[in-house]
Amino acid sequence: MVDKIKVGQIGVGHPHAGGKMQAFRKSADYEVVGVVEPDPQLRKYAESTGIYQGLPFLTEEQLLNIDGLQAVAVETEVPDLLNTAETCIRAGKHIHLDKPAGLSLPHFKRILDQAAQKHLLLQMGYMYRYNPGVVLLRDLLQKGWLGEPFEVHTVISKKMDSASRTKLEPQPGGMMFELGCHVIDLVVQILGRPENVTAFSQHASQIDDQLQDNMLAVFQYPRALATVKSSCNEVDGFNRRHILVCGSEGTYHLQPFARPTAKLTLEKAKGKYRKGSQEISFDGYTRYQDDVADMARIIRREKDMDFSYQHDLDVQETVLKSASLPIT
């Protein structure tokens, strides 16, 4: 029997922290050995939920010194992500780092360089990488069945109430930084680092705050264009979250991400897919499940990383540019 991977979590303040913990606890690959949360209010909240029930709450030093600890999920609030990630990498741990990768591109690059030198995994928490519809899209592109992609459109929006907006408002970069990063990761997977990024942002809501809540970025490539749209004003925005990829030999449209259904249109039949349009459904998808499974295979050296350190750096640079934030 293969030994379980000892994993801990630092931080419960990230919006995805609970979901990640549930995924690790449900996985047969992991033994969750502890949680770190120095903020008393956040810790009290975490202890009141069943997600963390029975787990010891430790100091950061205690967790990182647990014998045999191999991996840490970094799930702090965004301002603390990079400092925590760097501490874990320096301690020789593989990490899952939730998004977005902080506000300092040079700091993130330093962490990636340290991870590369130590041969450690830094898995980013972009939530659509392992979506089955996205996995199929990558396969179609790798096989060349869509031809040369020349056009990509993505939308990731939702509706936020005043209280949620107030909590997010102090964070720079608006909705593009907060949400758009998930789909920017996909665009960079498909087309690579853009030659130029043009960002548009505005406050469109009648709610009296300063949140940049209606944002668009246009990416230019030598032979392709891409758009990324993100808002927190859209009614039922989750159902319109999508990606559309147009290639010289076919088009692929995935919508919505949460219950993935795709429409594939091909100029010629390819493999099991016929010429023309067809609907493709994906059953049994549970978010984060495949992320933690892939992480286990990489830690055990059963496979190489699918997403390179350079890819993650290119994504973060593009996220910052798309949110009109500095990259120096």
RAZI-V389968 format. One record per helix or strand. SS is the DSSP state (2 for helix, 1 for strand). FROM is the first residue (numbers start at 0). TO is the last residue. Records with the same first field share a line. If there is no record, write none. Layout:
SS = FROM-TO / FROM-TO
//
This chain:
1 = 4-9 / 29-35 / 56-57 / 68-73 / 93-96 / 121-123 / 148-154 / 158-158 / 195-201 / 213-220 / 223-230 / 232-232 / 241-246 / 249-254 / 260-265 / 269-269 / 272-272 / 275-280
2 = 16-25 / 39-47 / 49-51 / 59-63 / 77-89 / 104-117 / 131-142 / 161-168 / 173-190 / 236-239 / 288-298 / 308-321
//
